[in-house]
Amino acid sequence: MKQMKKVVFLAAAFLGSASALAQDRYVSLDYGNVSMSNNGASSVPQSAYRLGLGYKNKGSESLNTYTELSYMSIGDSNYSDNTGSFTTKTSSLQLSALFAAPVTSDFSVLARLGVGFNYGKSTGTGGYSTQGSSANRTEFIYGIGVRYSLSEKWSVDAQYEYLGKFAASSTASGVDVSTTTVGLKYNY
């Protein structure tokens, strides 16, 4: 947890100092579906949301680049049987570079590359009461998507992202997590 606090502080300091030089800052809110593979849970999170802050770097007419710091809440996975149950909560702090290649004046194709600081925490009952644990993982994230500009200030994004592995203990192999999201971006 101490290392995570350092990462959050450094990322916030980077974003704060860099955004002071930026042409264009934005806030974004995404909502979408979660997919987990290699997961033995009886229920997986159905949805996720992300809140992001970013800025547009000086780019060219053929490629716009953005730097984004975001927090994604992925939700709970639940497992239960006749001996008890456990719940795993997952979230991710992300630092990403986004690339937008304009196709028309209002429509762009997106690519995302970055790093996710993924967190999982598990709590159990009954036979799983010893399941209480947590783990942090640093993972490479990537995604693709599209953006439609509604106005000079507002746009809508649709994205697919692979977020890497999440685990609730340092000894667990983890599960692969990906999301499909739709979101609003406001430039200020």
Short mmCIF file of the C-alpha atoms (twelve columns), coordinates in Angstrom:
data_MODEL
# 
_entry.id   MODEL 
# 
loop_
_atom_site.group_PDB 
_atom_site.id 
_atom_site.type_symbol 
_atom_site.label_atom_id 
_atom_site.label_alt_id 
_atom_site.label_comp_id 
_atom_site.label_asym_id 
_atom_site.label_seq_id 
_atom_site.Cartn_x 
_atom_site.Cartn_y 
_atom_site.Cartn_z 
_atom_site.pdbx_PDB_model_num 
ATOM 1   C CA . MET A 1   0.000   0.000   0.000   1 
ATOM 2   C CA . LYS A 2   2.920   2.342   0.713   1 
ATOM 3   C CA . GLN A 3   4.205   1.865   -2.836  1 
ATOM 4   C CA . MET A 4   0.709   2.571   -4.238  1 
ATOM 5   C CA . LYS A 5   0.592   5.911   -2.362  1 
ATOM 6   C CA . LYS A 6   3.929   6.907   -3.912  1 
ATOM 7   C CA . VAL A 7   2.670   6.012   -7.386  1 
ATOM 8   C CA . VAL A 8   -0.543  8.012   -6.876  1 
ATOM 9   C CA . PHE A 9   1.429   11.026  -5.608  1 
ATOM 10  C CA . LEU A 10  3.898   10.933  -8.509  1 
ATOM 11  C CA . ALA A 11  1.164   10.470  -11.106 1 
ATOM 12  C CA . ALA A 12  -0.882  13.347  -9.644  1 
ATOM 13  C CA . ALA A 13  2.192   15.606  -9.528  1 
ATOM 14  C CA . PHE A 14  3.028   14.716  -13.141 1 
ATOM 15  C CA . LEU A 15  -0.496  15.341  -14.355 1 
ATOM 16  C CA . GLY A 16  -0.811  18.588  -12.398 1 
ATOM 17  C CA . SER A 17  2.454   20.075  -13.646 1 
ATOM 18  C CA . ALA A 18  2.001   18.899  -17.219 1 
ATOM 19  C CA . SER A 19  -1.596  20.097  -17.453 1 
ATOM 20  C CA . ALA A 20  -0.488  23.617  -16.585 1 
ATOM 21  C CA . LEU A 21  1.349   23.599  -19.935 1 
ATOM 22  C CA . ALA A 22  -1.455  21.923  -21.845 1 
ATOM 23  C CA . GLN A 23  -3.572  23.461  -24.557 1 
ATOM 24  C CA . ASP A 24  -6.666  21.520  -23.678 1 
ATOM 25  C CA . ARG A 25  -7.693  19.828  -20.419 1 
ATOM 26  C CA . TYR A 26  -10.615 17.443  -20.052 1 
ATOM 27  C CA . VAL A 27  -12.591 15.316  -17.652 1 
ATOM 28  C CA . SER A 28  -14.177 12.057  -18.752 1 
ATOM 29  C CA . LEU A 29  -16.683 9.591   -17.347 1 
ATOM 30  C CA . ASP A 30  -16.998 6.105   -18.855 1 
ATOM 31  C CA . TYR A 31  -19.420 3.303   -18.055 1 
ATOM 32  C CA . GLY A 32  -19.491 -0.197  -19.477 1 
ATOM 33  C CA . ASN A 33  -19.354 -3.975  -19.275 1 
ATOM 34  C CA . VAL A 34  -16.680 -6.153  -17.659 1 
ATOM 35  C CA . SER A 35  -15.324 -9.444  -18.964 1 
ATOM 36  C CA . MET A 36  -13.182 -11.774 -16.823 1 
ATOM 37  C CA . SER A 37  -11.459 -14.936 -18.010 1 
ATOM 38  C CA . ASN A 38  -10.037 -17.722 -15.825 1 
ATOM 39  C CA . ASN A 39  -12.521 -16.748 -13.115 1 
ATOM 40  C CA . GLY A 40  -14.219 -19.441 -11.007 1 
ATOM 41  C CA . ALA A 41  -16.583 -16.930 -9.388  1 
ATOM 42  C CA . SER A 42  -20.290 -17.641 -9.345  1 
ATOM 43  C CA . SER A 43  -20.957 -14.000 -10.225 1 
ATOM 44  C CA . VAL A 44  -18.698 -11.441 -11.839 1 
ATOM 45  C CA . PRO A 45  -19.056 -7.657  -12.015 1 
ATOM 46  C CA . GLN A 46  -21.499 -6.673  -14.722 1 
ATOM 47  C CA . SER A 47  -20.350 -3.089  -15.054 1 
ATOM 48  C CA . ALA A 48  -17.466 -0.713  -14.437 1 
ATOM 49  C CA . TYR A 49  -17.035 3.029   -14.378 1 
ATOM 50  C CA . ARG A 50  -13.994 5.242   -14.896 1 
ATOM 51  C CA . LEU A 51  -13.354 8.857   -13.994 1 
ATOM 52  C CA . GLY A 52  -10.460 10.426  -15.876 1 
ATOM 53  C CA . LEU A 53  -8.575  13.705  -16.001 1 
ATOM 54  C CA . GLY A 54  -6.315  14.510  -18.882 1 
ATOM 55  C CA . TYR A 55  -4.880  16.971  -21.302 1 
ATOM 56  C CA . LYS A 56  -4.236  17.219  -25.002 1 
ATOM 57  C CA . ASN A 57  -0.579  17.354  -25.950 1 
ATOM 58  C CA . LYS A 58  0.534   19.456  -28.879 1 
ATOM 59  C CA . GLY A 59  -0.030  17.182  -31.840 1 
ATOM 60  C CA . SER A 60  -0.388  17.270  -35.571 1 
ATOM 61  C CA . GLU A 61  -3.450  17.416  -37.820 1 
ATOM 62  C CA . SER A 62  -3.156  13.685  -38.490 1 
ATOM 63  C CA . LEU A 63  -2.712  12.535  -34.858 1 
ATOM 64  C CA . ASN A 64  -3.797  14.035  -31.541 1 
ATOM 65  C CA . THR A 65  -2.167  12.724  -28.370 1 
ATOM 66  C CA . TYR A 66  -3.518  12.886  -24.828 1 
ATOM 67  C CA . THR A 67  -2.194  12.017  -21.374 1 
ATOM 68  C CA . GLU A 68  -4.786  10.707  -18.916 1 
ATOM 69  C CA . LEU A 69  -4.855  9.775   -15.239 1 
ATOM 70  C CA . SER A 70  -7.964  7.779   -14.346 1 
ATOM 71  C CA . TYR A 71  -9.553  5.630   -11.684 1 
ATOM 72  C CA . MET A 72  -11.661 2.634   -12.698 1 
ATOM 73  C CA . SER A 73  -13.978 0.793   -10.321 1 
ATOM 74  C CA . ILE A 74  -14.567 -2.709  -11.637 1 
ATOM 75  C CA . GLY A 75  -16.846 -4.044  -8.912  1 
ATOM 76  C CA . ASP A 76  -17.230 -7.296  -7.007  1 
ATOM 77  C CA . SER A 77  -16.782 -10.962 -7.926  1 
ATOM 78  C CA . ASN A 78  -18.592 -13.429 -5.669  1 
ATOM 79  C CA . TYR A 79  -18.046 -17.124 -5.049  1 
ATOM 80  C CA . SER A 80  -20.092 -19.339 -2.763  1 
ATOM 81  C CA . ASP A 81  -20.660 -23.008 -2.034  1 
ATOM 82  C CA . ASN A 82  -22.019 -25.019 0.905   1 
ATOM 83  C CA . THR A 83  -18.984 -24.186 3.089   1 
ATOM 84  C CA . GLY A 84  -19.104 -20.383 2.775   1 
ATOM 85  C CA . SER A 85  -18.460 -17.522 0.394   1 
ATOM 86  C CA . PHE A 86  -15.990 -14.810 -0.514  1 
ATOM 87  C CA . THR A 87  -16.121 -11.517 -2.374  1 
ATOM 88  C CA . THR A 88  -13.309 -9.873  -4.312  1 
ATOM 89  C CA . LYS A 89  -13.424 -6.119  -4.991  1 
ATOM 90  C CA . THR A 90  -11.321 -4.808  -7.876  1 
ATOM 91  C CA . SER A 91  -10.213 -1.363  -9.044  1 
ATOM 92  C CA . SER A 92  -7.440  0.214   -11.104 1 
ATOM 93  C CA . LEU A 93  -5.522  3.491   -11.143 1 
ATOM 94  C CA . GLN A 94  -4.356  4.120   -14.706 1 
ATOM 95  C CA . LEU A 95  -1.866  6.392   -16.436 1 
ATOM 96  C CA . SER A 96  -2.383  6.275   -20.193 1 
ATOM 97  C CA . ALA A 97  -1.423  7.833   -23.478 1 
ATOM 98  C CA . LEU A 98  -4.361  8.146   -25.876 1 
ATOM 99  C CA . PHE A 99  -3.927  8.608   -29.597 1 
ATOM 100 C CA . ALA A 100 -6.766  9.977   -31.753 1 
ATOM 101 C CA . ALA A 101 -6.472  9.798   -35.536 1 
ATOM 102 C CA . PRO A 102 -9.146  12.015  -37.133 1 
ATOM 103 C CA . VAL A 103 -11.133 10.370  -39.939 1 
ATOM 104 C CA . THR A 104 -13.459 13.362  -40.425 1 
ATOM 105 C CA . SER A 105 -13.772 16.665  -38.543 1 
ATOM 106 C CA . ASP A 106 -16.087 14.981  -35.986 1 
ATOM 107 C CA . PHE A 107 -14.999 11.328  -35.994 1 
ATOM 108 C CA . SER A 108 -11.676 9.823   -34.761 1 
ATOM 109 C CA . VAL A 109 -10.191 6.370   -34.207 1 
ATOM 110 C CA . LEU A 110 -8.616  5.900   -30.746 1 
ATOM 111 C CA . ALA A 111 -5.771  3.805   -29.343 1 
ATOM 112 C CA . ARG A 112 -4.798  3.633   -25.646 1 
ATOM 113 C CA . LEU A 113 -1.469  2.469   -24.173 1 
ATOM 114 C CA . GLY A 114 -0.596  2.722   -20.527 1 
ATOM 115 C CA . VAL A 115 0.013   1.215   -17.156 1 
ATOM 116 C CA . GLY A 116 -2.612  0.092   -14.654 1 
ATOM 117 C CA . PHE A 117 -2.029  -0.220  -10.934 1 
ATOM 118 C CA . ASN A 118 -4.598  -2.955  -10.334 1 
ATOM 119 C CA . TYR A 119 -5.916  -3.696  -6.853  1 
ATOM 120 C CA . GLY A 120 -7.904  -6.666  -5.563  1 
ATOM 121 C CA . LYS A 121 -9.213  -7.251  -2.045  1 
ATOM 122 C CA . SER A 122 -10.961 -10.405 -0.870  1 
ATOM 123 C CA . THR A 123 -13.130 -11.046 2.205   1 
ATOM 124 C CA . GLY A 124 -14.716 -14.368 3.159   1 
ATOM 125 C CA . THR A 125 -17.269 -16.018 5.428   1 
ATOM 126 C CA . GLY A 126 -17.718 -19.556 6.725   1 
ATOM 127 C CA . GLY A 127 -15.053 -21.897 5.402   1 
ATOM 128 C CA . TYR A 128 -13.580 -18.976 3.458   1 
ATOM 129 C CA . SER A 129 -13.158 -16.651 6.444   1 
ATOM 130 C CA . THR A 130 -9.383  -16.962 5.997   1 
ATOM 131 C CA . GLN A 131 -9.720  -15.603 2.440   1 
ATOM 132 C CA . GLY A 132 -9.233  -12.001 3.615   1 
ATOM 133 C CA . SER A 133 -6.281  -10.689 1.592   1 
ATOM 134 C CA . SER A 134 -5.319  -8.028  -0.933  1 
ATOM 135 C CA . ALA A 135 -2.798  -7.543  -3.704  1 
ATOM 136 C CA . ASN A 136 -1.519  -4.856  -6.067  1 
ATOM 137 C CA . ARG A 137 -0.348  -5.591  -9.593  1 
ATOM 138 C CA . THR A 138 1.230   -3.272  -12.117 1 
ATOM 139 C CA . GLU A 139 -0.005  -4.232  -15.586 1 
ATOM 140 C CA . PHE A 140 0.335   -3.021  -19.169 1 
ATOM 141 C CA . ILE A 141 -3.047  -1.848  -20.529 1 
ATOM 142 C CA . TYR A 142 -4.134  -1.228  -24.101 1 
ATOM 143 C CA . GLY A 143 -7.294  -0.465  -26.004 1 
ATOM 144 C CA . ILE A 144 -8.974  0.682   -29.187 1 
ATOM 145 C CA . GLY A 145 -12.047 2.776   -29.810 1 
ATOM 146 C CA . VAL A 146 -13.810 5.593   -31.606 1 
ATOM 147 C CA . ARG A 147 -14.669 9.181   -30.699 1 
ATOM 148 C CA . TYR A 148 -17.469 11.371  -32.011 1 
ATOM 149 C CA . SER A 149 -17.324 15.118  -31.293 1 
ATOM 150 C CA . LEU A 150 -20.727 16.532  -30.379 1 
ATOM 151 C CA . SER A 151 -19.400 20.091  -30.088 1 
ATOM 152 C CA . GLU A 152 -16.169 21.925  -29.351 1 
ATOM 153 C CA . LYS A 153 -16.505 21.004  -25.646 1 
ATOM 154 C CA . TRP A 154 -18.266 17.591  -25.655 1 
ATOM 155 C CA . SER A 155 -17.485 14.241  -27.245 1 
ATOM 156 C CA . VAL A 156 -18.588 10.609  -26.901 1 
ATOM 157 C CA . ASP A 157 -16.096 7.711   -26.797 1 
ATOM 158 C CA . ALA A 158 -16.658 3.969   -27.230 1 
ATOM 159 C CA . GLN A 159 -13.684 1.785   -26.238 1 
ATOM 160 C CA . TYR A 160 -12.499 -1.779  -25.707 1 
ATOM 161 C CA . GLU A 161 -9.644  -2.192  -23.207 1 
ATOM 162 C CA . TYR A 162 -7.541  -5.004  -21.849 1 
ATOM 163 C CA . LEU A 163 -6.649  -4.128  -18.236 1 
ATOM 164 C CA . GLY A 164 -4.305  -7.000  -17.416 1 
ATOM 165 C CA . LYS A 165 -4.532  -9.405  -14.507 1 
ATOM 166 C CA . PHE A 166 -6.215  -8.796  -11.161 1 
ATOM 167 C CA . ALA A 167 -5.703  -10.894 -8.027  1 
ATOM 168 C CA . ALA A 168 -6.673  -10.666 -4.368  1 
ATOM 169 C CA . SER A 169 -3.452  -12.185 -3.051  1 
ATOM 170 C CA . SER A 170 0.198   -12.093 -4.050  1 
ATOM 171 C CA . THR A 171 0.215   -15.875 -4.577  1 
ATOM 172 C CA . ALA A 172 -2.875  -16.019 -6.842  1 
ATOM 173 C CA . SER A 173 -2.349  -16.259 -10.595 1 
ATOM 174 C CA . GLY A 174 -5.103  -13.697 -11.171 1 
ATOM 175 C CA . VAL A 175 -7.799  -13.254 -13.780 1 
ATOM 176 C CA . ASP A 176 -7.649  -11.390 -17.084 1 
ATOM 177 C CA . VAL A 177 -9.990  -8.380  -17.149 1 
ATOM 178 C CA . SER A 178 -11.240 -6.403  -20.145 1 
ATOM 179 C CA . THR A 179 -13.956 -3.775  -20.533 1 
ATOM 180 C CA . THR A 180 -16.131 -2.281  -23.232 1 
ATOM 181 C CA . THR A 181 -17.209 1.253   -22.310 1 
ATOM 182 C CA . VAL A 182 -19.087 4.280   -23.584 1 
ATOM 183 C CA . GLY A 183 -18.254 7.649   -22.108 1 
ATOM 184 C CA . LEU A 184 -18.554 11.403  -22.212 1 
ATOM 185 C CA . LYS A 185 -15.574 13.755  -22.384 1 
ATOM 186 C CA . TYR A 186 -15.778 17.441  -21.512 1 
ATOM 187 C CA . ASN A 187 -12.987 19.798  -22.628 1 
ATOM 188 C CA . TYR A 188 -12.308 22.879  -20.538 1 
# 
